[in-house]
Amino acid sequence: MTHSLAGIEWHETNPILDNLITSCAELTLNPLSPGLEADVVKITQGEEHFVLKVRNKRSKPDILRQYRLLEALHLQRVQVSVPIACGRTWTGDSVLLTRYHGAALTKVSPNILR
């Protein structure tokens, strides 16, 4: 699965997106395991890592609302994925670009949820 960042109609952006778009030759895209609501691509630029979620599954959340919520939580210093941009593909699927940090949870215990 490949995606052209320049081919997405971006609605909310962060200056980091401009750098990613203008340096496409330096980007490495690796598909990650898809979730229930999106196909997921890890984008690497040097030592920087990002995640592009393409909401092309049944679940169609309000991506702008999700972007703004992540942004507000991040500004309050809550540990969430840092939003970089959100928009739509030419096929109308919502996309969300965030920084890639950490690893996916594989086991949940009551201690994690505290």
Secondary structure, DSSP 8 states (H G I E B T S, - for coil): ----GGGSEEEEE-HHHHHHHHTGGG-EEEEE---SS-EEEEEEETTEEEEEEEE-SS----HHHHHHHHHHHHHTT-----EEEEEE-TTS-EEEEEE--S-------TTTT-
